[in-house]
Amino acid sequence: MPVVGAVMVPHPPIILPEVGRGEETKIAETDRAFRKAAALVGELKPDTIVLCSPHAQMYADYFHLSPGESARGDMGQFRARQLRFQVRYDADFVSELESLARAEEFPAGTLGERKAELDHGTMIPLYYVNQYWRDYRLVRVGLSDLPLADHYRMGQLIRKTAEKLDRRVLIVGSGDLSHKLLPEGPYGFAPEGPEYDARIMDLMGRAAFDELLDFDEVFCDKAAECGHRSFCILAGALDGSALETEQLSHEGPFGVGYGVCSYRVLGEDPGRHMLARWEARRREALAARRAKEDPWVRLARAVIEAWVGEHRRLELPAELPEEMLTRRAGVFVSLHKEGRLRGCIGTIGPVRGNIAEEIRENAVSAATRDPRFSPVRQEELAALEISVDVLGEPEKIRSRDQLDVKRYGVIVSKGLRRGLLLPNLEGVDTVDEQLSIALQKAGLSPRERDFEMERFEVVRHV
């Protein structure tokens, strides 16, 4: 059992007496739970602690592993510079982990170090751990903007590394829960905040780690959490393990959720390969969705599969609906993968002979030419969710009161600058949000007031 256990912990600076100066008493339950989790670390005596922190180096499409032999840090940014930390890194573990990632073409490694100092998401858990166990080396892992399932896979790579090196390894998933629990809190309130905390504490308390991957990214953003990806890595490192699980505490008196859970590995459990379980459910859902796709989406999918998988341009099928062959309109093709946007390209008005040709060109562009994303790879094709929006004729409007984010898309323009946002998008709930995003897409300030507006309706095919 190279991975011997794990702890899920928050990192509120105020919990440290040197920072809180009395305020830490308001989260005394979290302090007690933290000490109990740290005592488990002392009992398990790991050779290596792998700590995942949202405040370590983070990249959009890469997991950063802190390089070198050692690192230092202090709590000076929280007026407690006297709290200093020094760690010894497990350079051999990092090297082997990087090698395994390279062999599996997984985006993780030591490239891109920008700030070597320890972050508070690392130091606060170690403040407690060091009171119970010091004879360890550290591996510090940054998070990424990649899908949640990739974070779980990162955890599985950590487990493989531990097995290969025969290290006793413990995982620390550092992260606060929602930052939107109370109106008087520093980040305000959102209904998603308490819902997120309730869900995460329930599933982490049951070690139902496959449910971590079911969280919608927009929902997580609205809840303003910072630990979900850390918890996914923790879960991946425990994949296939029989566990003794204990939910130790949850508090949020300052408007930010702090949750503590601990996990002791008891042995192997073939029934707890959670990523495989989640992927099976995902394949079933995608197959059911694909079976219901209409001709517009089926054409977009066939075009993308031919281009990405076979490197050929698809000839338009003869049996397409008449409307697709005789009508002209602007068309947007949108791709999602694991609930996240994977590409979206379209035309505001018709530029080709018919809707079918518009779909063909924009589907290829969405898959391979969206500058925000790398081109879709062949192994991603089965996981793509595709939608096709056929745009109605835009009409000029004078007031934002004539907009409805669910019914109308919007086009904003000033001079030669122009930006469009489709209607009924997840995470866009108000006209102000819709206009702000459209203005940014036009290269204009979200505070811009002197611009023209058009609205349009769409027929969305899924």
DRENNUNU-180215 format. One record per residue (C-alpha): x, y, z; residue in three letters; residue number from 1. Coordinates in Angstrom, 3 decimals, decimal comma, padded with zeros to 6 digits. Example, Ala and Ser with C-alpha at 12.3 -4.5 7.8 and 13.67 -1.06 7.14 Angstrom:
2
[node [012,300; -004,500; 007,800]; ALA; 1]
[node [013,670; -001,060; 007,140]; SER; 2]
This chain:
462
[node [000,000; 000,000; 000,000]; MET; 1]
[node [002,360; 002,766; -001,127]; PRO; 2]
[node [-000,415; 005,384; -000,748]; VAL; 3]
[node [-001,251; 005,035; 002,943]; VAL; 4]
[node [-003,803; 007,788; 003,396]; GLY; 5]
[node [-005,004; 011,280; 002,631]; ALA; 6]
[node [-006,491; 014,358; 004,252]; VAL; 7]
[node [-008,783; 017,006; 002,816]; MET; 8]
[node [-008,095; 020,307; 004,593]; VAL; 9]
[node [-008,722; 024,051; 004,125]; PRO; 10]
[node [-006,120; 026,799; 004,291]; HIS; 11]
[node [-007,568; 029,852; 006,056]; PRO; 12]
[node [-004,722; 032,064; 007,293]; PRO; 13]
[node [-006,970; 033,298; 010,103]; ILE; 14]
[node [-006,854; 029,847; 011,744]; ILE; 15]
[node [-003,242; 030,476; 012,787]; LEU; 16]
[node [-003,114; 032,352; 016,117]; PRO; 17]
[node [-000,248; 034,496; 014,821]; GLU; 18]
[node [-002,568; 035,708; 012,034]; VAL; 19]
[node [-006,027; 035,455; 013,602]; GLY; 20]
[node [-005,083; 037,306; 016,812]; ARG; 21]
[node [-008,178; 035,957; 018,545]; GLY; 22]
[node [-010,426; 035,551; 015,495]; GLU; 23]
[node [-009,238; 031,949; 015,118]; GLU; 24]
[node [-011,477; 031,007; 018,051]; THR; 25]
[node [-014,477; 031,408; 015,740]; LYS; 26]
[node [-013,324; 028,325; 013,801]; ILE; 27]
[node [-012,207; 026,251; 016,778]; ALA; 28]
[node [-014,005; 023,196; 015,364]; GLU; 29]
[node [-011,909; 023,413; 012,200]; THR; 30]
[node [-008,761; 023,743; 014,309]; ASP; 31]
[node [-009,647; 020,605; 016,280]; ARG; 32]
[node [-010,422; 018,681; 013,087]; ALA; 33]
[node [-007,166; 019,885; 011,510]; PHE; 34]
[node [-005,224; 018,555; 014,498]; ARG; 35]
[node [-006,977; 015,217; 014,287]; LYS; 36]
[node [-006,169; 014,956; 010,565]; ALA; 37]
[node [-002,543; 015,920; 011,246]; ALA; 38]
[node [-002,365; 013,318; 014,012]; ALA; 39]
[node [-003,335; 010,692; 011,430]; LEU; 40]
[node [-000,405; 011,836; 009,312]; VAL; 41]
[node [001,853; 011,355; 012,330]; GLY; 42]
[node [000,425; 007,906; 012,910]; GLU; 43]
[node [000,899; 006,817; 009,269]; LEU; 44]
[node [004,463; 008,217; 009,093]; LYS; 45]
[node [004,679; 008,785; 005,324]; PRO; 46]
[node [008,031; 009,012; 003,574]; ASP; 47]
[node [006,557; 011,512; 001,126]; THR; 48]
[node [003,676; 013,967; 001,376]; ILE; 49]
[node [002,143; 015,002; -001,935]; VAL; 50]
[node [000,366; 018,302; -001,385]; LEU; 51]
[node [-002,011; 019,765; -003,978]; CYS; 52]
[node [-002,586; 023,495; -003,617]; SER; 53]
[node [-004,690; 025,925; -005,682]; PRO; 54]
[node [-002,192; 028,642; -004,777]; HIS; 55]
[node [000,862; 026,867; -006,168]; ALA; 56]
[node [001,932; 027,549; -009,762]; GLN; 57]
[node [-001,116; 027,054; -011,995]; MET; 58]
[node [-001,388; 026,783; -015,780]; TYR; 59]
[node [-004,401; 026,363; -018,025]; ALA; 60]
[node [-003,305; 023,097; -019,624]; ASP; 61]
[node [-000,445; 021,772; -017,496]; TYR; 62]
[node [000,136; 020,437; -013,965]; PHE; 63]
[node [003,189; 022,099; -012,473]; HIS; 64]
[node [005,423; 020,092; -010,124]; LEU; 65]
[node [007,699; 022,244; -007,987]; SER; 66]
[node [011,315; 021,455; -008,910]; PRO; 67]
[node [014,487; 021,446; -006,873]; GLY; 68]
[node [015,692; 020,057; -003,562]; GLU; 69]
[node [013,998; 022,442; -001,131]; SER; 70]
[node [011,864; 025,567; -000,739]; ALA; 71]
[node [011,035; 028,216; 001,822]; ARG; 72]
[node [008,173; 030,504; 002,632]; GLY; 73]
[node [006,658; 032,678; 005,343]; ASP; 74]
[node [003,326; 034,202; 006,250]; MET; 75]
[node [004,513; 037,764; 005,740]; GLY; 76]
[node [001,614; 038,667; 003,445]; GLN; 77]
[node [-000,654; 037,966; 006,436]; PHE; 78]
[node [001,387; 040,069; 008,875]; ARG; 79]
[node [003,057; 037,066; 010,470]; ALA; 80]
[node [006,510; 036,964; 008,923]; ARG; 81]
[node [007,793; 035,187; 012,010]; GLN; 82]
[node [005,987; 032,046; 010,768]; LEU; 83]
[node [008,620; 030,555; 008,496]; ARG; 84]
[node [008,630; 027,217; 006,715]; PHE; 85]
[node [011,320; 025,203; 005,013]; GLN; 86]
[node [010,680; 021,907; 003,224]; VAL; 87]
[node [012,797; 019,232; 001,594]; ARG; 88]
[node [011,394; 018,188; -001,769]; TYR; 89]
[node [011,338; 014,559; -002,880]; ASP; 90]
[node [013,238; 015,191; -006,100]; ALA; 91]
[node [013,366; 011,484; -006,993]; ASP; 92]
[node [009,588; 011,202; -006,720]; PHE; 93]
[node [009,106; 014,304; -008,881]; VAL; 94]
[node [011,537; 012,969; -011,488]; SER; 95]
[node [009,749; 009,607; -011,675]; GLU; 96]
[node [006,326; 011,268; -011,782]; LEU; 97]
[node [007,471; 013,540; -014,588]; GLU; 98]
[node [008,857; 010,541; -016,470]; SER; 99]
[node [005,582; 008,613; -016,151]; LEU; 100]
[node [003,617; 011,644; -017,309]; ALA; 101]
[node [005,855; 012,015; -020,339]; ARG; 102]
[node [005,457; 008,317; -021,212]; ALA; 103]
[node [001,664; 008,635; -021,041]; GLU; 104]
[node [001,676; 011,991; -022,859]; GLU; 105]
[node [000,059; 013,567; -019,816]; PHE; 106]
[node [000,641; 017,318; -019,315]; PRO; 107]
[node [002,591; 017,396; -016,051]; ALA; 108]
[node [006,151; 018,349; -015,186]; GLY; 109]
[node [008,547; 020,877; -013,691]; THR; 110]
[node [008,583; 023,391; -016,544]; LEU; 111]
[node [007,547; 026,980; -015,942]; GLY; 112]
[node [008,594; 027,632; -012,346]; GLU; 113]
[node [007,898; 031,319; -011,672]; ARG; 114]
[node [007,717; 031,625; -007,908]; LYS; 115]
[node [009,677; 029,114; -005,865]; ALA; 116]
[node [008,429; 030,340; -002,472]; GLU; 117]
[node [005,872; 028,221; -000,657]; LEU; 118]
[node [002,273; 029,423; -000,916]; ASP; 119]
[node [-000,171; 029,662; 001,990]; HIS; 120]
[node [-002,213; 026,764; 000,579]; GLY; 121]
[node [000,894; 024,678; 001,309]; THR; 122]
[node [002,159; 026,279; 004,491]; MET; 123]
[node [-001,071; 026,214; 006,513]; ILE; 124]
[node [-001,559; 022,428; 006,226]; PRO; 125]
[node [002,141; 021,944; 007,024]; LEU; 126]
[node [001,758; 024,163; 010,113]; TYR; 127]
[node [-000,414; 021,397; 011,550]; TYR; 128]
[node [001,348; 018,391; 010,022]; VAL; 129]
[node [004,730; 019,498; 011,355]; ASN; 130]
[node [003,418; 019,306; 014,907]; GLN; 131]
[node [002,923; 015,556; 014,486]; TYR; 132]
[node [005,400; 014,438; 011,817]; TRP; 133]
[node [008,495; 016,011; 010,288]; ARG; 134]
[node [010,415; 013,123; 008,778]; ASP; 135]
[node [009,009; 013,466; 005,274]; TYR; 136]
[node [009,856; 014,956; 001,935]; ARG; 137]
[node [007,344; 017,059; 000,032]; LEU; 138]
[node [005,983; 017,006; -003,503]; VAL; 139]
[node [004,044; 020,185; -004,301]; ARG; 140]
[node [001,521; 019,922; -007,139]; VAL; 141]
[node [-000,189; 022,856; -008,800]; GLY; 142]
[node [-003,664; 022,598; -010,288]; LEU; 143]
[node [-004,713; 023,353; -013,853]; SER; 144]
[node [-007,718; 024,517; -015,835]; ASP; 145]
[node [-008,016; 021,088; -017,455]; LEU; 146]
[node [-011,191; 019,013; -016,885]; PRO; 147]
[node [-011,894; 017,495; -013,485]; LEU; 148]
[node [-011,284; 013,992; -014,848]; ALA; 149]
[node [-007,730; 015,001; -015,782]; ASP; 150]
[node [-007,122; 016,006; -012,171]; HIS; 151]
[node [-008,313; 012,562; -011,110]; TYR; 152]
[node [-005,881; 011,063; -013,658]; ARG; 153]
[node [-003,131; 013,204; -012,142]; MET; 154]
[node [-003,871; 011,498; -008,828]; GLY; 155]
[node [-003,663; 008,092; -010,484]; GLN; 156]
[node [-000,209; 008,991; -011,834]; LEU; 157]
[node [000,870; 009,941; -008,311]; ILE; 158]
[node [-000,312; 006,528; -007,113]; ARG; 159]
[node [001,623; 004,760; -009,913]; LYS; 160]
[node [004,748; 006,691; -008,957]; THR; 161]
[node [004,389; 005,721; -005,316]; ALA; 162]
[node [003,996; 002,078; -006,305]; GLU; 163]
[node [007,004; 002,142; -008,605]; LYS; 164]
[node [009,250; 003,729; -005,978]; LEU; 165]
[node [007,685; 001,767; -003,102]; ASP; 166]
[node [007,257; 004,973; -001,099]; ARG; 167]
[node [004,838; 005,414; 001,796]; ARG; 168]
[node [002,895; 008,378; 000,445]; VAL; 169]
[node [000,171; 010,528; 001,957]; LEU; 170]
[node [-001,905; 012,993; -000,062]; ILE; 171]
[node [-002,954; 016,412; 001,222]; VAL; 172]
[node [-005,801; 017,988; -000,745]; GLY; 173]
[node [-005,601; 021,650; 000,260]; SER; 174]
[node [-008,587; 023,807; -000,588]; GLY; 175]
[node [-011,374; 025,916; 000,824]; ASP; 176]
[node [-014,975; 025,238; -000,144]; LEU; 177]
[node [-017,422; 027,920; -001,315]; SER; 178]
[node [-016,504; 031,576; -000,775]; HIS; 179]
[node [-020,159; 032,624; -001,167]; LYS; 180]
[node [-021,878; 031,387; 001,975]; LEU; 181]
[node [-022,995; 034,652; 003,605]; LEU; 182]
[node [-024,189; 038,066; 002,326]; PRO; 183]
[node [-021,931; 039,744; 004,887]; GLU; 184]
[node [-018,934; 037,623; 003,896]; GLY; 185]
[node [-016,023; 039,133; 001,935]; PRO; 186]
[node [-017,257; 037,602; -001,346]; TYR; 187]
[node [-021,020; 037,944; -000,819]; GLY; 188]
[node [-023,655; 035,244; -001,177]; PHE; 189]
[node [-024,746; 032,930; -003,969]; ALA; 190]
[node [-027,307; 030,134; -003,563]; PRO; 191]
[node [-024,800; 027,788; -005,160]; GLU; 192]
[node [-022,472; 028,341; -002,179]; GLY; 193]
[node [-024,324; 026,410; 000,544]; PRO; 194]
[node [-025,416; 023,832; -002,032]; GLU; 195]
[node [-021,805; 023,222; -003,060]; TYR; 196]
[node [-020,638; 022,802; 000,530]; ASP; 197]
[node [-023,462; 020,390; 001,376]; ALA; 198]
[node [-022,761; 018,257; -001,698]; ARG; 199]
[node [-018,999; 018,169; -001,292]; ILE; 200]
[node [-019,087; 017,313; 002,402]; MET; 201]
[node [-021,618; 014,554; 001,755]; ASP; 202]
[node [-019,689; 012,840; -001,037]; LEU; 203]
[node [-016,256; 013,327; 000,519]; MET; 204]
[node [-017,633; 011,937; 003,774]; GLY; 205]
[node [-018,812; 008,840; 001,860]; ARG; 206]
[node [-015,667; 008,728; -000,312]; ALA; 207]
[node [-018,009; 008,674; -003,321]; ALA; 208]
[node [-015,229; 010,100; -005,449]; PHE; 209]
[node [-016,872; 009,457; -008,835]; ASP; 210]
[node [-019,463; 012,081; -007,876]; GLU; 211]
[node [-016,689; 014,704; -007,745]; LEU; 212]
[node [-016,526; 014,480; -011,531]; LEU; 213]
[node [-020,255; 015,151; -011,947]; ASP; 214]
[node [-019,984; 018,755; -010,767]; PHE; 215]
[node [-020,806; 021,312; -013,427]; ASP; 216]
[node [-017,969; 023,796; -013,936]; GLU; 217]
[node [-020,351; 026,778; -014,142]; VAL; 218]
[node [-021,930; 025,713; -010,849]; PHE; 219]
[node [-018,470; 025,500; -009,257]; CYS; 220]
[node [-017,595; 028,957; -010,545]; ASP; 221]
[node [-020,780; 030,435; -009,105]; LYS; 222]
[node [-020,056; 028,761; -005,779]; ALA; 223]
[node [-016,545; 030,304; -005,927]; ALA; 224]
[node [-014,805; 027,225; -004,545]; GLU; 225]
[node [-011,052; 026,796; -004,655]; CYS; 226]
[node [-010,457; 023,205; -003,582]; GLY; 227]
[node [-012,414; 020,979; -005,948]; HIS; 228]
[node [-009,486; 020,179; -008,205]; ARG; 229]
[node [-007,253; 019,388; -005,232]; SER; 230]
[node [-009,886; 016,949; -004,005]; PHE; 231]
[node [-010,050; 015,319; -007,450]; CYS; 232]
[node [-006,284; 014,675; -007,375]; ILE; 233]
[node [-006,609; 013,263; -003,850]; LEU; 234]
[node [-009,417; 010,990; -005,045]; ALA; 235]
[node [-007,379; 009,754; -008,004]; GLY; 236]
[node [-004,493; 008,786; -005,749]; ALA; 237]
[node [-006,921; 006,677; -003,668]; LEU; 238]
[node [-008,543; 005,026; -006,697]; ASP; 239]
[node [-009,079; 001,314; -006,076]; GLY; 240]
[node [-008,347; 001,544; -002,343]; SER; 241]
[node [-010,434; 000,282; 000,542]; ALA; 242]
[node [-010,770; 003,214; 002,917]; LEU; 243]
[node [-011,563; 004,114; 006,480]; GLU; 244]
[node [-013,180; 007,509; 006,020]; THR; 245]
[node [-013,991; 010,145; 008,603]; GLU; 246]
[node [-015,749; 013,455; 008,063]; GLN; 247]
[node [-014,253; 015,642; 010,772]; LEU; 248]
[node [-015,768; 019,109; 010,448]; SER; 249]
[node [-017,422; 021,797; 008,360]; HIS; 250]
[node [-017,660; 025,472; 009,263]; GLU; 251]
[node [-018,247; 028,760; 007,463]; GLY; 252]
[node [-018,659; 031,624; 009,961]; PRO; 253]
[node [-016,697; 034,074; 007,807]; PHE; 254]
[node [-018,660; 033,265; 004,634]; GLY; 255]
[node [-016,053; 030,772; 003,352]; VAL; 256]
[node [-016,513; 027,024; 003,773]; GLY; 257]
[node [-013,848; 025,000; 005,602]; TYR; 258]
[node [-014,164; 021,217; 005,404]; GLY; 259]
[node [-011,933; 018,502; 006,878]; VAL; 260]
[node [-012,015; 014,772; 006,055]; CYS; 261]
[node [-009,468; 012,010; 006,553]; SER; 262]
[node [-008,822; 008,720; 004,741]; TYR; 263]
[node [-006,842; 005,733; 005,933]; ARG; 264]
[node [-006,019; 003,109; 003,282]; VAL; 265]
[node [-006,915; -000,408; 004,453]; LEU; 266]
[node [-005,998; -002,333; 001,321]; GLY; 267]
[node [-007,185; -002,829; -002,239]; GLU; 268]
[node [-010,835; -002,711; -003,333]; ASP; 269]
[node [-011,490; -003,587; -007,005]; PRO; 270]
[node [-014,971; -002,119; -006,657]; GLY; 271]
[node [-013,600; 001,372; -006,016]; ARG; 272]
[node [-012,121; 002,195; -009,400]; HIS; 273]
[node [-014,164; 005,374; -009,480]; MET; 274]
[node [-012,875; 006,940; -012,684]; LEU; 275]
[node [-013,719; 003,788; -014,644]; ALA; 276]
[node [-017,182; 003,821; -013,065]; ARG; 277]
[node [-017,700; 007,477; -013,996]; TRP; 278]
[node [-016,410; 006,960; -017,537]; GLU; 279]
[node [-018,855; 004,067; -018,047]; ALA; 280]
[node [-021,752; 006,292; -016,977]; ARG; 281]
[node [-020,424; 009,041; -019,204]; ARG; 282]
[node [-020,225; 006,747; -022,234]; ARG; 283]
[node [-023,805; 005,632; -021,682]; GLU; 284]
[node [-025,022; 009,227; -021,413]; ALA; 285]
[node [-023,092; 010,283; -024,526]; LEU; 286]
[node [-024,412; 007,306; -026,481]; ALA; 287]
[node [-027,983; 008,170; -025,461]; ALA; 288]
[node [-027,433; 011,802; -026,451]; ARG; 289]
[node [-025,858; 010,821; -029,751]; ARG; 290]
[node [-028,803; 008,557; -030,578]; ALA; 291]
[node [-031,115; 011,586; -030,267]; LYS; 292]
[node [-029,037; 013,994; -032,384]; GLU; 293]
[node [-030,911; 015,603; -035,250]; ASP; 294]
[node [-029,563; 015,913; -038,846]; PRO; 295]
[node [-027,909; 019,294; -038,159]; TRP; 296]
[node [-025,798; 017,892; -035,299]; VAL; 297]
[node [-025,203; 014,559; -037,034]; ARG; 298]
[node [-023,750; 016,446; -039,997]; LEU; 299]
[node [-021,449; 018,508; -037,742]; ALA; 300]
[node [-020,262; 015,365; -035,972]; ARG; 301]
[node [-019,656; 013,482; -039,244]; ALA; 302]
[node [-017,663; 016,440; -040,594]; VAL; 303]
[node [-015,472; 016,632; -037,469]; ILE; 304]
[node [-014,886; 012,868; -037,339]; GLU; 305]
[node [-013,912; 012,786; -041,016]; ALA; 306]
[node [-011,558; 015,757; -040,675]; TRP; 307]
[node [-009,928; 014,856; -037,340]; VAL; 308]
[node [-010,078; 011,078; -037,567]; GLY; 309]
[node [-009,526; 010,484; -041,287]; GLU; 310]
[node [-007,927; 013,760; -042,484]; HIS; 311]
[node [-010,524; 014,211; -045,200]; ARG; 312]
[node [-013,185; 016,731; -046,138]; ARG; 313]
[node [-016,651; 015,200; -045,937]; LEU; 314]
[node [-018,845; 015,314; -049,007]; GLU; 315]
[node [-022,317; 016,513; -048,083]; LEU; 316]
[node [-024,770; 013,591; -047,851]; PRO; 317]
[node [-027,591; 013,623; -050,396]; ALA; 318]
[node [-030,309; 012,773; -047,875]; GLU; 319]
[node [-030,068; 015,984; -045,830]; LEU; 320]
[node [-033,305; 017,862; -045,029]; PRO; 321]
[node [-034,349; 020,285; -047,760]; GLU; 322]
[node [-034,055; 023,291; -045,439]; GLU; 323]
[node [-030,337; 022,634; -044,946]; MET; 324]
[node [-029,766; 022,589; -048,714]; LEU; 325]
[node [-031,992; 025,498; -049,780]; THR; 326]
[node [-031,838; 028,027; -046,943]; ARG; 327]
[node [-028,953; 030,364; -046,108]; ARG; 328]
[node [-028,227; 031,579; -042,556]; ALA; 329]
[node [-025,465; 032,277; -040,088]; GLY; 330]
[node [-024,476; 029,178; -038,112]; VAL; 331]
[node [-022,473; 028,546; -034,939]; PHE; 332]
[node [-021,075; 025,118; -034,075]; VAL; 333]
[node [-020,232; 024,598; -030,386]; SER; 334]
[node [-018,252; 021,722; -028,881]; LEU; 335]
[node [-018,214; 020,710; -025,229]; HIS; 336]
[node [-016,225; 018,004; -023,462]; LYS; 337]
[node [-016,914; 016,882; -019,906]; GLU; 338]
[node [-019,165; 019,893; -019,435]; GLY; 339]
[node [-016,605; 022,455; -020,621]; ARG; 340]
[node [-016,401; 024,438; -023,826]; LEU; 341]
[node [-013,973; 022,796; -026,266]; ARG; 342]
[node [-014,479; 025,046; -029,302]; GLY; 343]
[node [-017,021; 027,403; -030,831]; CYS; 344]
[node [-016,864; 029,065; -034,248]; ILE; 345]
[node [-019,611; 030,572; -036,360]; GLY; 346]
[node [-020,778; 033,166; -038,824]; THR; 347]
[node [-023,093; 036,047; -037,940]; ILE; 348]
[node [-024,665; 035,954; -041,398]; GLY; 349]
[node [-024,574; 033,508; -044,295]; PRO; 350]
[node [-021,305; 033,386; -046,246]; VAL; 351]
[node [-021,813; 030,071; -048,071]; ARG; 352]
[node [-024,383; 028,557; -050,371]; GLY; 353]
[node [-026,591; 026,949; -047,748]; ASN; 354]
[node [-026,854; 025,915; -044,108]; ILE; 355]
[node [-025,230; 022,529; -044,747]; ALA; 356]
[node [-022,105; 024,155; -046,190]; GLU; 357]
[node [-022,086; 026,635; -043,297]; GLU; 358]
[node [-022,177; 023,746; -040,804]; ILE; 359]
[node [-019,398; 021,897; -042,619]; ARG; 360]
[node [-016,974; 024,804; -042,589]; GLU; 361]
[node [-017,761; 025,993; -039,072]; ASN; 362]
[node [-017,632; 022,475; -037,595]; ALA; 363]
[node [-014,068; 022,027; -038,874]; VAL; 364]
[node [-013,139; 025,474; -037,567]; SER; 365]
[node [-014,662; 024,822; -034,135]; ALA; 366]
[node [-012,664; 021,590; -033,858]; ALA; 367]
[node [-009,337; 022,811; -035,198]; THR; 368]
[node [-009,150; 026,608; -035,499]; ARG; 369]
[node [-010,599; 028,120; -032,347]; ASP; 370]
[node [-007,593; 030,119; -031,070]; PRO; 371]
[node [-008,617; 029,531; -027,449]; ARG; 372]
[node [-008,056; 025,774; -027,658]; PHE; 373]
[node [-005,662; 023,239; -029,085]; SER; 374]
[node [-007,110; 021,238; -032,016]; PRO; 375]
[node [-009,413; 018,373; -031,081]; VAL; 376]
[node [-007,553; 015,055; -031,029]; ARG; 377]
[node [-008,869; 011,805; -032,425]; GLN; 378]
[node [-009,151; 010,230; -028,969]; GLU; 379]
[node [-011,478; 013,065; -027,893]; GLU; 380]
[node [-014,059; 012,534; -030,635]; LEU; 381]
[node [-016,262; 010,082; -028,738]; ALA; 382]
[node [-016,507; 012,468; -025,760]; ALA; 383]
[node [-017,605; 015,548; -027,712]; LEU; 384]
[node [-021,016; 017,077; -027,132]; GLU; 385]
[node [-022,033; 019,122; -030,170]; ILE; 386]
[node [-024,683; 021,767; -030,719]; SER; 387]
[node [-025,564; 023,772; -033,836]; VAL; 388]
[node [-027,194; 027,200; -033,644]; ASP; 389]
[node [-028,907; 028,539; -036,762]; VAL; 390]
[node [-029,215; 032,300; -036,450]; LEU; 391]
[node [-032,255; 034,356; -037,322]; GLY; 392]
[node [-032,056; 037,770; -038,967]; GLU; 393]
[node [-030,536; 040,362; -036,565]; PRO; 394]
[node [-032,632; 043,443; -035,727]; GLU; 395]
[node [-031,323; 046,722; -034,352]; LYS; 396]
[node [-032,441; 047,711; -030,874]; ILE; 397]
[node [-032,062; 050,915; -028,891]; ARG; 398]
[node [-032,275; 049,697; -025,311]; SER; 399]
[node [-030,958; 046,824; -023,264]; ARG; 400]
[node [-034,529; 046,440; -022,011]; ASP; 401]
[node [-035,255; 044,824; -025,385]; GLN; 402]
[node [-032,872; 041,983; -024,580]; LEU; 403]
[node [-033,657; 038,649; -022,927]; ASP; 404]
[node [-030,649; 036,397; -022,267]; VAL; 405]
[node [-032,721; 033,234; -022,680]; LYS; 406]
[node [-034,464; 034,231; -025,911]; ARG; 407]
[node [-032,143; 036,629; -027,745]; TYR; 408]
[node [-028,492; 036,633; -028,672]; GLY; 409]
[node [-026,787; 039,998; -028,956]; VAL; 410]
[node [-024,394; 041,659; -031,393]; ILE; 411]
[node [-022,536; 044,765; -030,224]; VAL; 412]
[node [-020,569; 046,988; -032,570]; SER; 413]
[node [-018,552; 050,179; -032,585]; LYS; 414]
[node [-016,834; 051,179; -035,783]; GLY; 415]
[node [-015,232; 048,046; -037,208]; LEU; 416]
[node [-015,327; 046,215; -033,901]; ARG; 417]
[node [-018,061; 043,645; -033,491]; ARG; 418]
[node [-018,850; 040,981; -030,914]; GLY; 419]
[node [-021,571; 038,347; -030,684]; LEU; 420]
[node [-022,925; 036,207; -027,870]; LEU; 421]
[node [-025,455; 033,439; -028,353]; LEU; 422]
[node [-028,597; 033,251; -026,189]; PRO; 423]
[node [-029,403; 030,809; -023,413]; ASN; 424]
[node [-025,823; 030,046; -022,404]; LEU; 425]
[node [-025,075; 028,330; -019,117]; GLU; 426]
[node [-023,597; 030,772; -016,642]; GLY; 427]
[node [-024,928; 033,887; -018,416]; VAL; 428]
[node [-028,003; 034,862; -016,409]; ASP; 429]
[node [-028,390; 038,621; -016,838]; THR; 430]
[node [-028,374; 041,142; -019,670]; VAL; 431]
[node [-025,450; 042,942; -018,028]; ASP; 432]
[node [-023,388; 039,734; -018,112]; GLU; 433]
[node [-024,403; 039,104; -021,719]; GLN; 434]
[node [-023,411; 042,591; -022,858]; LEU; 435]
[node [-020,156; 042,552; -020,878]; SER; 436]
[node [-019,015; 039,335; -022,560]; ILE; 437]
[node [-020,104; 040,508; -026,021]; ALA; 438]
[node [-018,194; 043,771; -025,567]; LEU; 439]
[node [-015,046; 041,930; -024,539]; GLN; 440]
[node [-015,361; 039,710; -027,610]; LYS; 441]
[node [-015,536; 042,891; -029,692]; ALA; 442]
[node [-012,334; 044,142; -028,059]; GLY; 443]
[node [-014,235; 046,835; -026,157]; LEU; 444]
[node [-014,303; 047,642; -022,467]; SER; 445]
[node [-017,160; 046,012; -020,521]; PRO; 446]
[node [-017,855; 049,552; -019,260]; ARG; 447]
[node [-018,265; 050,897; -022,798]; GLU; 448]
[node [-021,509; 052,855; -023,234]; ARG; 449]
[node [-021,293; 054,211; -026,776]; ASP; 450]
[node [-022,041; 051,185; -028,963]; PHE; 451]
[node [-024,784; 049,794; -031,172]; GLU; 452]
[node [-026,810; 046,685; -030,398]; MET; 453]
[node [-028,636; 044,081; -032,428]; GLU; 454]
[node [-030,577; 041,110; -031,181]; ARG; 455]
[node [-031,363; 037,815; -032,847]; PHE; 456]
[node [-033,051; 034,525; -032,131]; GLU; 457]
[node [-031,634; 031,086; -032,850]; VAL; 458]
[node [-032,840; 027,589; -033,462]; VAL; 459]
[node [-030,598; 025,360; -031,350]; ARG; 460]
[node [-029,980; 021,808; -032,497]; HIS; 461]
[node [-028,528; 019,294; -030,028]; VAL; 462]
